[in-house]
Amino acid sequence: MALQQVVEQTVIGLGYDLVEIERSAGGLLRITIDLPWVQPAEDAPAPAVEQYVTVEDCEKVTRQLQFALEVDGVEYKRLEVSSPGIDRPLRHEQDFVRFEGSVIDLTLKAPIGAAGAGQVNATRKKFRGTLERAEAGGWQIVWSDEPPAKPGQRVSKKRVPAPLQALGFTLEELRDVRLAPIVDFKGRGNKAGAEPA
């Protein structure tokens, strides 16, 4: 059996989603797993706590994969099973549905070319923006090329913000799409009605 098939059957059989299989130099076999996602019904409330892959989940999958890979005679020196992390790759249509409205980093296979219509450099391949459904169907990334304000910098209220731009794309045009690794170190802020300290 092929590596992809063995890993996929094992991971899905244990109740997880297979995000990525990566072979690295030195015989490292890296498997990335995630918890399965089911699109919530439109009138259903959002889950109170988002669930993540735990160390125990990774250990469970590692033990089962070691056995399955040995049975099938797959060569590797080291096996690493991990969660997708904050820069999770988006591979399938379901990933795009799940993370609609999130900030993503997108890299095209070929430069934007004429699709930039003179507003975007024709050789540009990388974009950071919000993942949205396109009106005509499919997906688009929406961004502004305005540089972010530096900490402590005052921004004039009279300044006209840079216009939003949108680029529609198909999954076949993409080299890589990942959630943008944005971390807010300021915390969650005050809860509604809470008194500031």
Secondary structure, DSSP 8 states (H G I E B T S, - for coil): --HHHHHHHHHHHTT-EEEEEEEEGGGEEEEEEE-------TTS---SS-----HHHHHHHHHHHHHHHHHTT---SEEEEE---TT-B--SHHHHHHTTTSEEEEEESS--GGGGTTTS-TT--EEEEEEEE-TTSSEEEEEE------TT----TTS----EEEEEE-GGGEEEEEE-----TT-S---TT----
